Amino acid sequence: MSDSRRAWLIGGGALALVGFVLGGGVCVCGGSGWLLATMPEYETTDERALVEGEAAGRVGTAEDCLVSGAERARVCGELGLDCLNHAESYVRACLRAAPASPELCAGAPARVGVLQDLDYASALCVRHGIAEDVGCETAARGAEVYCAR
């Protein structure tokens, strides 16, 4: 390989590396800027879910909390992770404010996030007449966190 061709390859490689590093920096900075800009909106929405959940729990039952939490989660769709998190927060706040239901925590896994979650979610939803879907999973996650406290 000639020296001039080697110089072009090295120069082109260095230029590509600099472009990649600068482009990555722009993406990271831009992404973190977007994340920081949306955090207040996320926190406000989650606070609203907590307030609404607590209000619903004061006038309803644990079953009402699960059913309404599942309904909230269903409108999120499979990919609405923020929305699903807010629905789970709603369920947890609702259950804390609702009259205690000893049967709610029957069969709840000792730790949140283990494989038994699926069995618990399925049994909980069947027991309360909730369709086994993303709404069920979200409501059950909120109940698991509530039961683990």
Secondary structure, 3 states (H helix, E strand, C coil): CCHHHHHHHHHHHHHHHHHHHHHHHHHHHHHHHHHHHHHHHHHHHHHHHHHHHHHHHHHCCHHHHHHHHHHHHHCCCCCCHHHHHHHHHHHHHHHHHCCCCCCCCCCCCCCCCCCHHHHHHHHHHHHCCCCCCHHHHHHHHHHHHHHHC
